[in-house]
Protein backbone atom coordinates (compact mmCIF):
# COMPACT_ATOMS: atom_id res chain seq x y z
CA UNK A 1 0.00 0.00 0.00
CA UNK A 2 1.40 3.40 -1.03
CA UNK A 3 1.72 6.19 1.53
CA UNK A 4 -1.14 8.25 0.12
CA UNK A 5 -3.42 5.22 0.37
CA UNK A 6 -2.28 4.55 3.95
CA UNK A 7 -3.00 8.16 4.95
CA UNK A 8 -6.50 7.89 3.53
CA UNK A 9 -7.04 4.55 5.27
CA UNK A 10 -5.64 5.88 8.55
CA UNK A 11 -7.93 8.90 8.33
CA UNK A 12 -10.97 6.63 7.78
CA UNK A 13 -10.05 4.38 10.72
CA UNK A 14 -9.54 7.26 13.15
CA UNK A 15 -12.65 9.07 11.91
CA UNK A 16 -14.82 6.00 12.55
CA UNK A 17 -13.21 4.98 15.87
CA UNK A 18 -15.19 5.70 19.05
CA UNK A 19 -12.33 4.46 21.22
CA UNK A 20 -8.52 4.58 20.86
CA UNK A 21 -7.12 2.25 18.21
CA UNK A 22 -4.02 0.29 19.14
CA UNK A 23 -0.84 0.47 17.11
CA UNK A 24 -1.04 -3.31 16.60
CA UNK A 25 -4.44 -2.99 14.93
CA UNK A 26 -3.23 -0.12 12.78
CA UNK A 27 -0.28 -2.25 11.66
CA UNK A 28 -2.64 -5.02 10.62
CA UNK A 29 -5.19 -2.78 8.90
CA UNK A 30 -2.56 -0.71 7.07
CA UNK A 31 -0.28 -3.70 6.36
CA UNK A 32 2.86 -1.88 7.43
CA UNK A 33 5.47 -1.81 10.17
CA UNK A 34 5.16 -0.23 13.63
CA UNK A 35 7.62 2.51 12.65
CA UNK A 36 5.57 3.32 9.54
CA UNK A 37 2.41 3.66 11.66
CA UNK A 38 4.13 6.21 13.90
CA UNK A 39 5.50 8.12 10.90
CA UNK A 40 2.06 8.29 9.28
CA UNK A 41 0.42 9.38 12.54
CA UNK A 42 3.02 12.14 12.93
CA UNK A 43 2.51 13.24 9.33
CA UNK A 44 -1.27 13.30 9.78
CA UNK A 45 -1.00 15.27 13.03
CA UNK A 46 1.93 17.63 12.40
CA UNK A 47 1.75 18.28 8.65
CA UNK A 48 -1.96 17.89 7.85
CA UNK A 49 -3.04 19.29 11.25
CA UNK A 50 -5.34 16.36 12.01
CA UNK A 51 -6.71 16.23 15.61
CA UNK A 52 -4.81 13.05 16.53
CA UNK A 53 -4.64 12.32 20.26
CA UNK A 54 -3.38 9.38 22.30
CA UNK A 55 -0.15 7.45 22.71
CA UNK A 56 1.48 4.15 21.88
CA UNK A 57 0.23 2.41 25.01
CA UNK A 58 -3.46 3.38 25.05
CA UNK A 59 -3.85 3.81 21.31
CA UNK A 60 -4.76 6.71 19.02
CA UNK A 61 -7.97 8.40 17.94
CA UNK A 62 -9.32 11.75 16.76
CA UNK A 63 -10.46 14.39 19.22
CA UNK A 64 -14.21 14.05 18.60
CA UNK A 65 -14.99 17.76 18.78
CA UNK A 66 -12.14 18.78 16.49
CA UNK A 67 -12.72 15.85 14.11
CA UNK A 68 -16.04 17.31 13.00
CA UNK A 69 -14.22 20.29 11.50
CA UNK A 70 -11.27 18.41 9.99
CA UNK A 71 -11.01 17.22 6.39
CA UNK A 72 -8.06 15.99 4.38
CA UNK A 73 -6.89 18.95 2.32
CA UNK A 74 -6.86 19.59 -1.38
CA UNK A 75 -5.85 17.34 -4.20
CA UNK A 76 -5.20 13.85 -2.84
CA UNK A 77 -4.30 12.01 -6.01
CA UNK A 78 -1.13 10.10 -6.74
CA UNK A 79 0.88 11.20 -9.78
CA UNK A 80 -0.39 8.17 -11.71
CA UNK A 81 -4.02 8.90 -10.82
CA UNK A 82 -3.68 12.56 -11.74
CA UNK A 83 -2.02 11.65 -15.04
CA UNK A 84 -4.76 9.13 -15.84
CA UNK A 85 -7.57 11.58 -15.08
CA UNK A 86 -6.02 14.45 -17.01
CA UNK A 87 -5.10 12.23 -19.94
CA UNK A 88 -8.66 10.90 -20.05
CA UNK A 89 -10.05 14.42 -19.84
CA UNK A 90 -7.85 15.71 -22.65
CA UNK A 91 -8.64 12.72 -24.84
CA UNK A 92 -12.35 13.37 -24.31
CA UNK A 93 -11.91 17.03 -25.15
CA UNK A 94 -10.07 16.11 -28.33
CA UNK A 95 -12.97 13.86 -29.36
CA UNK A 96 -15.34 16.83 -29.21
CA UNK A 97 -17.43 17.57 -32.28
CA UNK A 98 -17.39 14.01 -33.53
CA UNK A 99 -19.78 11.11 -33.18
CA UNK A 100 -18.61 10.49 -29.60
CA UNK A 101 -19.01 14.03 -28.23
CA UNK A 102 -22.60 13.65 -26.95
CA UNK A 103 -22.11 10.09 -25.72
CA UNK A 104 -18.96 11.00 -23.81
CA UNK A 105 -20.23 14.29 -22.33
CA UNK A 106 -21.49 12.62 -19.10
CA UNK A 107 -18.10 10.94 -18.59
CA UNK A 108 -16.32 14.27 -19.11
CA UNK A 109 -18.59 15.86 -16.48
CA UNK A 110 -17.90 13.04 -14.01
CA UNK A 111 -14.14 13.43 -14.41
CA UNK A 112 -14.38 17.18 -13.84
CA UNK A 113 -16.59 16.60 -10.78
CA UNK A 114 -14.08 14.10 -9.38
CA UNK A 115 -11.25 16.58 -9.83
CA UNK A 116 -13.31 19.27 -8.12
CA UNK A 117 -14.15 16.97 -5.19
CA UNK A 118 -10.48 16.15 -4.65
CA UNK A 119 -9.72 19.86 -4.71
CA UNK A 120 -12.07 20.55 -1.80
CA UNK A 121 -14.71 22.27 -3.94
CA UNK A 122 -12.25 24.64 -5.61
CA UNK A 123 -11.98 24.75 -9.38
CA UNK A 124 -8.72 23.13 -10.44
CA UNK A 125 -6.83 24.99 -13.18
CA UNK A 126 -6.28 21.74 -15.08
CA UNK A 127 -5.10 23.69 -18.09
CA UNK A 128 -1.91 24.32 -16.10
CA UNK A 129 -1.08 20.60 -16.10
CA UNK A 130 -0.03 19.36 -19.53
CA UNK A 131 -0.06 15.83 -20.91
CA UNK A 132 2.31 16.08 -23.87
CA UNK A 133 2.28 13.31 -26.53
CA UNK A 134 5.79 12.21 -27.46
CA UNK A 135 6.76 10.93 -30.89
CA UNK A 136 3.26 9.72 -31.70
CA UNK A 137 2.74 8.10 -35.09
CA UNK A 138 -0.03 8.77 -37.57
CA UNK A 139 -2.65 6.02 -37.43
CA UNK A 140 -5.05 4.78 -40.08
CA UNK A 141 -8.21 5.23 -38.00
CA UNK A 142 -10.12 2.65 -40.05
CA UNK A 143 -7.44 0.03 -39.46
CA UNK A 144 -7.31 0.92 -35.76
CA UNK A 145 -11.08 0.45 -35.37
CA UNK A 146 -10.96 -2.95 -37.07
CA UNK A 147 -8.02 -4.05 -34.90
CA UNK A 148 -9.70 -2.84 -31.70
CA UNK A 149 -12.94 -4.59 -32.68
CA UNK A 150 -11.07 -7.84 -33.30
CA UNK A 151 -9.44 -7.66 -29.85
CA UNK A 152 -12.65 -6.83 -27.98
CA UNK A 153 -14.99 -9.11 -29.96
CA UNK A 154 -12.45 -11.97 -29.96
CA UNK A 155 -12.33 -12.43 -33.74
CA UNK A 156 -9.38 -13.49 -35.92
CA UNK A 157 -7.89 -10.81 -38.13
CA UNK A 158 -6.22 -10.64 -41.53
CA UNK A 159 -4.09 -7.66 -42.59
CA UNK A 160 -1.14 -6.49 -44.63
CA UNK A 161 1.89 -5.61 -42.51
CA UNK A 162 4.81 -3.47 -43.58
CA UNK A 163 7.70 -4.20 -41.23
CA UNK A 164 9.54 -1.06 -40.20
CA UNK A 165 12.91 -2.81 -39.91
CA UNK A 166 12.94 -4.32 -43.44
CA UNK A 167 10.13 -2.41 -45.22
CA UNK A 168 8.88 -5.83 -46.35
CA UNK A 169 5.13 -6.28 -46.92
CA UNK A 170 3.51 -9.54 -45.79
CA UNK A 171 -0.04 -10.75 -45.36
CA UNK A 172 -0.73 -11.93 -41.81
CA UNK A 173 -3.54 -13.96 -40.27
CA UNK A 174 -3.62 -13.61 -36.50
CA UNK A 175 -5.69 -14.18 -33.38
CA UNK A 176 -5.59 -10.85 -31.49
CA UNK A 177 -4.76 -11.14 -27.80
CA UNK A 178 -4.14 -7.62 -26.48
CA UNK A 179 -4.05 -4.03 -27.66
CA UNK A 180 -1.15 -2.26 -25.96
CA UNK A 181 -0.52 1.49 -25.66
CA UNK A 182 3.23 1.95 -25.24
CA UNK A 183 5.20 5.19 -25.46
CA UNK A 184 2.24 7.03 -27.02
CA UNK A 185 1.77 4.43 -29.76
CA UNK A 186 -0.47 1.39 -30.24
CA UNK A 187 0.64 -2.21 -30.68
CA UNK A 188 -1.29 -5.41 -31.34
CA UNK A 189 -0.15 -8.49 -29.45
CA UNK A 190 -1.39 -11.51 -31.39
CA UNK A 191 -0.94 -15.18 -32.15
CA UNK A 192 0.50 -15.35 -35.68
CA UNK A 193 -1.02 -18.44 -37.34
CA UNK A 194 1.57 -18.61 -40.15
CA UNK A 195 4.49 -18.50 -37.73
CA UNK A 196 2.72 -20.41 -34.96
CA UNK A 197 3.99 -17.95 -32.33
CA UNK A 198 3.18 -14.75 -30.45
CA UNK A 199 4.11 -11.53 -32.22
CA UNK A 200 3.70 -7.78 -31.59
CA UNK A 201 2.63 -5.54 -34.47
CA UNK A 202 2.80 -1.76 -34.64
CA UNK A 203 -0.77 -0.72 -35.52
CA UNK A 204 0.41 2.20 -37.64
CA UNK A 205 2.03 -0.34 -40.00
CA UNK A 206 -1.21 -2.31 -40.49
CA UNK A 207 -3.39 -1.82 -43.55
CA UNK A 208 -6.25 -3.65 -45.23
CA UNK A 209 -7.42 -5.15 -41.93
CA UNK A 210 -10.39 -7.56 -42.18
CA UNK A 211 -12.29 -9.48 -39.52
CA UNK A 212 -12.56 -13.24 -40.05
CA UNK A 213 -15.38 -15.54 -38.98
CA UNK A 214 -13.18 -18.50 -38.07
CA UNK A 215 -12.47 -19.57 -34.49
CA UNK A 216 -10.02 -17.45 -32.54
CA UNK A 217 -6.97 -18.98 -30.87
CA UNK A 218 -6.77 -17.72 -27.27
CA UNK A 219 -3.50 -17.68 -25.36
CA UNK A 220 -3.59 -17.95 -21.56
CA UNK A 221 -2.86 -14.73 -19.64
CA UNK A 222 0.08 -16.40 -17.88
CA UNK A 223 1.74 -17.25 -21.19
CA UNK A 224 1.09 -13.76 -22.55
CA UNK A 225 2.70 -12.19 -19.48
CA UNK A 226 5.62 -14.58 -19.66
CA UNK A 227 6.25 -13.82 -23.33
CA UNK A 228 5.31 -10.15 -23.56
CA UNK A 229 6.42 -8.78 -20.20
CA UNK A 230 9.46 -10.86 -19.26
CA UNK A 231 12.02 -8.97 -21.34
CA UNK A 232 12.87 -5.35 -21.97
CA UNK A 233 10.61 -3.26 -24.21
CA UNK A 234 7.57 -3.92 -26.33
CA UNK A 235 9.22 -6.52 -28.58
CA UNK A 236 10.11 -8.81 -25.72
CA UNK A 237 9.79 -12.59 -25.86
CA UNK A 238 11.61 -15.03 -23.63
CA UNK A 239 14.76 -13.36 -22.22
CA UNK A 240 18.10 -14.40 -23.69
CA UNK A 241 19.85 -13.17 -20.61
CA UNK A 242 20.63 -10.03 -18.65
CA UNK A 243 22.19 -6.85 -19.93
CA UNK A 244 24.49 -4.85 -17.65
CA UNK A 245 24.80 -1.11 -18.30
CA UNK A 246 26.95 1.27 -16.27
CA UNK A 247 26.02 4.96 -16.22
CA UNK A 248 28.25 7.87 -15.23
CA UNK A 249 27.82 9.54 -11.85
CA UNK A 250 26.10 12.43 -13.62
CA UNK A 251 23.61 10.23 -15.47
CA UNK A 252 23.04 8.22 -12.27
CA UNK A 253 20.96 11.10 -10.90
CA UNK A 254 18.34 10.30 -13.55
CA UNK A 255 18.74 6.58 -14.16
CA UNK A 256 18.54 5.54 -10.50
CA UNK A 257 14.98 6.91 -10.38
CA UNK A 258 13.83 5.48 -13.72
CA UNK A 259 11.73 2.36 -14.21
CA UNK A 260 13.21 0.34 -17.08
CA UNK A 261 11.79 -3.09 -16.27
CA UNK A 262 9.79 -4.75 -13.49
CA UNK A 263 12.72 -7.07 -12.66
CA UNK A 264 15.52 -4.55 -13.00
CA UNK A 265 18.42 -4.57 -10.56
CA UNK A 266 20.34 -1.40 -9.81
CA UNK A 267 23.11 -0.32 -7.48
CA UNK A 268 25.54 2.56 -7.00
CA UNK A 269 29.19 1.72 -7.52
CA UNK A 270 31.92 2.99 -5.20
CA UNK A 271 32.91 5.78 -7.62
CA UNK A 272 29.35 7.16 -7.87
CA UNK A 273 28.46 5.47 -11.14
CA UNK A 274 25.24 3.44 -11.40
CA UNK A 275 25.01 -0.17 -12.56
CA UNK A 276 21.70 -1.30 -14.07
CA UNK A 277 20.79 -4.87 -15.02
CA UNK A 278 17.70 -5.76 -17.09
CA UNK A 279 16.51 -8.95 -18.80
CA UNK A 280 16.33 -8.62 -22.59
CA UNK A 281 15.49 -10.61 -25.68
CA UNK A 282 15.96 -8.36 -28.73
CA UNK A 283 18.67 -5.83 -28.03
CA UNK A 284 17.75 -3.10 -30.52
CA UNK A 285 15.17 -1.31 -28.39
CA UNK A 286 17.31 -1.53 -25.27
CA UNK A 287 20.29 -0.11 -27.16
CA UNK A 288 18.18 2.77 -28.49
CA UNK A 289 17.42 3.79 -24.91
CA UNK A 290 20.99 3.27 -23.74
CA UNK A 291 22.36 5.35 -26.64
CA UNK A 292 20.05 8.15 -25.59
CA UNK A 293 22.62 8.74 -22.81
CA UNK A 294 25.53 8.94 -25.26
CA UNK A 295 28.93 8.88 -23.58
CA UNK A 296 27.31 8.74 -20.15
CA UNK A 297 26.40 5.03 -20.62
CA UNK A 298 28.46 1.90 -21.29
CA UNK A 299 27.14 -1.57 -22.11
CA UNK A 300 29.28 -3.96 -20.08
CA UNK A 301 27.64 -7.35 -20.63
CA UNK A 302 26.98 -9.52 -22.51
CA UNK A 303 29.86 -9.26 -24.98
CA UNK A 304 27.53 -9.61 -28.00
CA UNK A 305 25.39 -6.67 -26.90
CA UNK A 306 28.48 -4.62 -26.09
CA UNK A 307 29.84 -5.27 -29.59
CA UNK A 308 26.49 -4.32 -31.11
CA UNK A 309 26.56 -1.03 -29.15
CA UNK A 310 30.16 -0.37 -30.29
CA UNK A 311 29.16 -0.94 -33.92
CA UNK A 312 26.17 1.40 -33.67
CA UNK A 313 28.31 4.15 -32.13
CA UNK A 314 30.97 3.68 -34.82
CA UNK A 315 28.34 3.98 -37.56
CA UNK A 316 26.95 7.11 -35.94
CA UNK A 317 30.46 8.60 -35.70
CA UNK A 318 31.12 7.86 -39.36
CA UNK A 319 28.33 10.28 -40.29
CA UNK A 320 30.51 13.12 -38.99
CA UNK A 321 33.78 12.12 -40.65
CA UNK A 322 33.14 13.80 -43.98
C-alpha positions as CSV (number, residue, x, y, z in Angstrom):
1,X,0.0,0.0,0.0
2,X,1.4,3.4,-1.0
3,X,1.7,6.2,1.5
4,X,-1.1,8.3,0.1
5,X,-3.4,5.2,0.4
6,X,-2.3,4.5,3.9
7,X,-3.0,8.2,5.0
8,X,-6.5,7.9,3.5
9,X,-7.0,4.5,5.3
10,X,-5.6,5.9,8.5
11,X,-7.9,8.9,8.3
12,X,-11.0,6.6,7.8
13,X,-10.0,4.4,10.7
14,X,-9.5,7.3,13.1
15,X,-12.6,9.1,11.9
16,X,-14.8,6.0,12.6
17,X,-13.2,5.0,15.9
18,X,-15.2,5.7,19.0
19,X,-12.3,4.5,21.2
20,X,-8.5,4.6,20.9
21,X,-7.1,2.3,18.2
22,X,-4.0,0.3,19.1
23,X,-0.8,0.5,17.1
24,X,-1.0,-3.3,16.6
25,X,-4.4,-3.0,14.9
26,X,-3.2,-0.1,12.8
27,X,-0.3,-2.3,11.7
28,X,-2.6,-5.0,10.6
29,X,-5.2,-2.8,8.9
30,X,-2.6,-0.7,7.1
31,X,-0.3,-3.7,6.4
32,X,2.9,-1.9,7.4
33,X,5.5,-1.8,10.2
34,X,5.2,-0.2,13.6
35,X,7.6,2.5,12.7
36,X,5.6,3.3,9.5
37,X,2.4,3.7,11.7
38,X,4.1,6.2,13.9
39,X,5.5,8.1,10.9
40,X,2.1,8.3,9.3
41,X,0.4,9.4,12.5
42,X,3.0,12.1,12.9
43,X,2.5,13.2,9.3
44,X,-1.3,13.3,9.8
45,X,-1.0,15.3,13.0
46,X,1.9,17.6,12.4
47,X,1.7,18.3,8.7
48,X,-2.0,17.9,7.9
49,X,-3.0,19.3,11.3
50,X,-5.3,16.4,12.0
51,X,-6.7,16.2,15.6
52,X,-4.8,13.0,16.5
53,X,-4.6,12.3,20.3
54,X,-3.4,9.4,22.3
55,X,-0.1,7.5,22.7
56,X,1.5,4.2,21.9
57,X,0.2,2.4,25.0
58,X,-3.5,3.4,25.0
59,X,-3.8,3.8,21.3
60,X,-4.8,6.7,19.0
61,X,-8.0,8.4,17.9
62,X,-9.3,11.7,16.8
63,X,-10.5,14.4,19.2
64,X,-14.2,14.0,18.6
65,X,-15.0,17.8,18.8
66,X,-12.1,18.8,16.5
67,X,-12.7,15.9,14.1
68,X,-16.0,17.3,13.0
69,X,-14.2,20.3,11.5
70,X,-11.3,18.4,10.0
71,X,-11.0,17.2,6.4
72,X,-8.1,16.0,4.4
73,X,-6.9,19.0,2.3
74,X,-6.9,19.6,-1.4
75,X,-5.8,17.3,-4.2
76,X,-5.2,13.8,-2.8
77,X,-4.3,12.0,-6.0
78,X,-1.1,10.1,-6.7
79,X,0.9,11.2,-9.8
80,X,-0.4,8.2,-11.7
81,X,-4.0,8.9,-10.8
82,X,-3.7,12.6,-11.7
83,X,-2.0,11.6,-15.0
84,X,-4.8,9.1,-15.8
85,X,-7.6,11.6,-15.1
86,X,-6.0,14.4,-17.0
87,X,-5.1,12.2,-19.9
88,X,-8.7,10.9,-20.0
89,X,-10.1,14.4,-19.8
90,X,-7.8,15.7,-22.6
91,X,-8.6,12.7,-24.8
92,X,-12.3,13.4,-24.3
93,X,-11.9,17.0,-25.1
94,X,-10.1,16.1,-28.3
95,X,-13.0,13.9,-29.4
96,X,-15.3,16.8,-29.2
97,X,-17.4,17.6,-32.3
98,X,-17.4,14.0,-33.5
99,X,-19.8,11.1,-33.2
100,X,-18.6,10.5,-29.6
101,X,-19.0,14.0,-28.2
102,X,-22.6,13.7,-27.0
103,X,-22.1,10.1,-25.7
104,X,-19.0,11.0,-23.8
105,X,-20.2,14.3,-22.3
106,X,-21.5,12.6,-19.1
107,X,-18.1,10.9,-18.6
108,X,-16.3,14.3,-19.1
109,X,-18.6,15.9,-16.5
110,X,-17.9,13.0,-14.0
111,X,-14.1,13.4,-14.4
112,X,-14.4,17.2,-13.8
113,X,-16.6,16.6,-10.8
114,X,-14.1,14.1,-9.4
115,X,-11.3,16.6,-9.8
116,X,-13.3,19.3,-8.1
117,X,-14.1,17.0,-5.2
118,X,-10.5,16.2,-4.7
119,X,-9.7,19.9,-4.7
120,X,-12.1,20.5,-1.8
121,X,-14.7,22.3,-3.9
122,X,-12.2,24.6,-5.6
123,X,-12.0,24.7,-9.4
124,X,-8.7,23.1,-10.4
125,X,-6.8,25.0,-13.2
126,X,-6.3,21.7,-15.1
127,X,-5.1,23.7,-18.1
128,X,-1.9,24.3,-16.1
129,X,-1.1,20.6,-16.1
130,X,0.0,19.4,-19.5
131,X,-0.1,15.8,-20.9
132,X,2.3,16.1,-23.9
133,X,2.3,13.3,-26.5
134,X,5.8,12.2,-27.5
135,X,6.8,10.9,-30.9
136,X,3.3,9.7,-31.7
137,X,2.7,8.1,-35.1
138,X,0.0,8.8,-37.6
139,X,-2.6,6.0,-37.4
140,X,-5.0,4.8,-40.1
141,X,-8.2,5.2,-38.0
142,X,-10.1,2.7,-40.0
143,X,-7.4,0.0,-39.5
144,X,-7.3,0.9,-35.8
145,X,-11.1,0.4,-35.4
146,X,-11.0,-2.9,-37.1
147,X,-8.0,-4.1,-34.9
148,X,-9.7,-2.8,-31.7
149,X,-12.9,-4.6,-32.7
150,X,-11.1,-7.8,-33.3
151,X,-9.4,-7.7,-29.9
152,X,-12.6,-6.8,-28.0
153,X,-15.0,-9.1,-30.0
154,X,-12.5,-12.0,-30.0
155,X,-12.3,-12.4,-33.7
156,X,-9.4,-13.5,-35.9
157,X,-7.9,-10.8,-38.1
158,X,-6.2,-10.6,-41.5
159,X,-4.1,-7.7,-42.6
160,X,-1.1,-6.5,-44.6
161,X,1.9,-5.6,-42.5
162,X,4.8,-3.5,-43.6
163,X,7.7,-4.2,-41.2
164,X,9.5,-1.1,-40.2
165,X,12.9,-2.8,-39.9
166,X,12.9,-4.3,-43.4
167,X,10.1,-2.4,-45.2
168,X,8.9,-5.8,-46.4
169,X,5.1,-6.3,-46.9
170,X,3.5,-9.5,-45.8
171,X,0.0,-10.8,-45.4
172,X,-0.7,-11.9,-41.8
173,X,-3.5,-14.0,-40.3
174,X,-3.6,-13.6,-36.5
175,X,-5.7,-14.2,-33.4
176,X,-5.6,-10.9,-31.5
177,X,-4.8,-11.1,-27.8
178,X,-4.1,-7.6,-26.5
179,X,-4.0,-4.0,-27.7
180,X,-1.1,-2.3,-26.0
181,X,-0.5,1.5,-25.7
182,X,3.2,2.0,-25.2
183,X,5.2,5.2,-25.5
184,X,2.2,7.0,-27.0
185,X,1.8,4.4,-29.8
186,X,-0.5,1.4,-30.2
187,X,0.6,-2.2,-30.7
188,X,-1.3,-5.4,-31.3
189,X,-0.1,-8.5,-29.5
190,X,-1.4,-11.5,-31.4
191,X,-0.9,-15.2,-32.2
192,X,0.5,-15.4,-35.7
193,X,-1.0,-18.4,-37.3
194,X,1.6,-18.6,-40.1
195,X,4.5,-18.5,-37.7
196,X,2.7,-20.4,-35.0
197,X,4.0,-17.9,-32.3
198,X,3.2,-14.7,-30.5
199,X,4.1,-11.5,-32.2
200,X,3.7,-7.8,-31.6
201,X,2.6,-5.5,-34.5
202,X,2.8,-1.8,-34.6
203,X,-0.8,-0.7,-35.5
204,X,0.4,2.2,-37.6
205,X,2.0,-0.3,-40.0
206,X,-1.2,-2.3,-40.5
207,X,-3.4,-1.8,-43.6
208,X,-6.2,-3.6,-45.2
209,X,-7.4,-5.1,-41.9
210,X,-10.4,-7.6,-42.2
211,X,-12.3,-9.5,-39.5
212,X,-12.6,-13.2,-40.0
213,X,-15.4,-15.5,-39.0
214,X,-13.2,-18.5,-38.1
215,X,-12.5,-19.6,-34.5
216,X,-10.0,-17.4,-32.5
217,X,-7.0,-19.0,-30.9
218,X,-6.8,-17.7,-27.3
219,X,-3.5,-17.7,-25.4
220,X,-3.6,-17.9,-21.6
221,X,-2.9,-14.7,-19.6
222,X,0.1,-16.4,-17.9
223,X,1.7,-17.3,-21.2
224,X,1.1,-13.8,-22.5
225,X,2.7,-12.2,-19.5
226,X,5.6,-14.6,-19.7
227,X,6.3,-13.8,-23.3
228,X,5.3,-10.2,-23.6
229,X,6.4,-8.8,-20.2
230,X,9.5,-10.9,-19.3
231,X,12.0,-9.0,-21.3
232,X,12.9,-5.4,-22.0
233,X,10.6,-3.3,-24.2
234,X,7.6,-3.9,-26.3
235,X,9.2,-6.5,-28.6
236,X,10.1,-8.8,-25.7
237,X,9.8,-12.6,-25.9
238,X,11.6,-15.0,-23.6
239,X,14.8,-13.4,-22.2
240,X,18.1,-14.4,-23.7
241,X,19.8,-13.2,-20.6
242,X,20.6,-10.0,-18.6
243,X,22.2,-6.8,-19.9
244,X,24.5,-4.8,-17.6
245,X,24.8,-1.1,-18.3
246,X,27.0,1.3,-16.3
247,X,26.0,5.0,-16.2
248,X,28.2,7.9,-15.2
249,X,27.8,9.5,-11.9
250,X,26.1,12.4,-13.6
251,X,23.6,10.2,-15.5
252,X,23.0,8.2,-12.3
253,X,21.0,11.1,-10.9
254,X,18.3,10.3,-13.5
255,X,18.7,6.6,-14.2
256,X,18.5,5.5,-10.5
257,X,15.0,6.9,-10.4
258,X,13.8,5.5,-13.7
259,X,11.7,2.4,-14.2
260,X,13.2,0.3,-17.1
261,X,11.8,-3.1,-16.3
262,X,9.8,-4.7,-13.5
263,X,12.7,-7.1,-12.7
264,X,15.5,-4.5,-13.0
265,X,18.4,-4.6,-10.6
266,X,20.3,-1.4,-9.8
267,X,23.1,-0.3,-7.5
268,X,25.5,2.6,-7.0
269,X,29.2,1.7,-7.5
270,X,31.9,3.0,-5.2
271,X,32.9,5.8,-7.6
272,X,29.4,7.2,-7.9
273,X,28.5,5.5,-11.1
274,X,25.2,3.4,-11.4
275,X,25.0,-0.2,-12.6
276,X,21.7,-1.3,-14.1
277,X,20.8,-4.9,-15.0
278,X,17.7,-5.8,-17.1
279,X,16.5,-8.9,-18.8
280,X,16.3,-8.6,-22.6
281,X,15.5,-10.6,-25.7
282,X,16.0,-8.4,-28.7
283,X,18.7,-5.8,-28.0
284,X,17.8,-3.1,-30.5
285,X,15.2,-1.3,-28.4
286,X,17.3,-1.5,-25.3
287,X,20.3,-0.1,-27.2
288,X,18.2,2.8,-28.5
289,X,17.4,3.8,-24.9
290,X,21.0,3.3,-23.7
291,X,22.4,5.3,-26.6
292,X,20.0,8.2,-25.6
293,X,22.6,8.7,-22.8
294,X,25.5,8.9,-25.3
295,X,28.9,8.9,-23.6
296,X,27.3,8.7,-20.1
297,X,26.4,5.0,-20.6
298,X,28.5,1.9,-21.3
299,X,27.1,-1.6,-22.1
300,X,29.3,-4.0,-20.1
301,X,27.6,-7.4,-20.6
302,X,27.0,-9.5,-22.5
303,X,29.9,-9.3,-25.0
304,X,27.5,-9.6,-28.0
305,X,25.4,-6.7,-26.9
306,X,28.5,-4.6,-26.1
307,X,29.8,-5.3,-29.6
308,X,26.5,-4.3,-31.1
309,X,26.6,-1.0,-29.2
310,X,30.2,-0.4,-30.3
311,X,29.2,-0.9,-33.9
312,X,26.2,1.4,-33.7
313,X,28.3,4.1,-32.1
314,X,31.0,3.7,-34.8
315,X,28.3,4.0,-37.6
316,X,27.0,7.1,-35.9
317,X,30.5,8.6,-35.7
318,X,31.1,7.9,-39.4
319,X,28.3,10.3,-40.3
320,X,30.5,13.1,-39.0
321,X,33.8,12.1,-40.7
322,X,33.1,13.8,-44.0
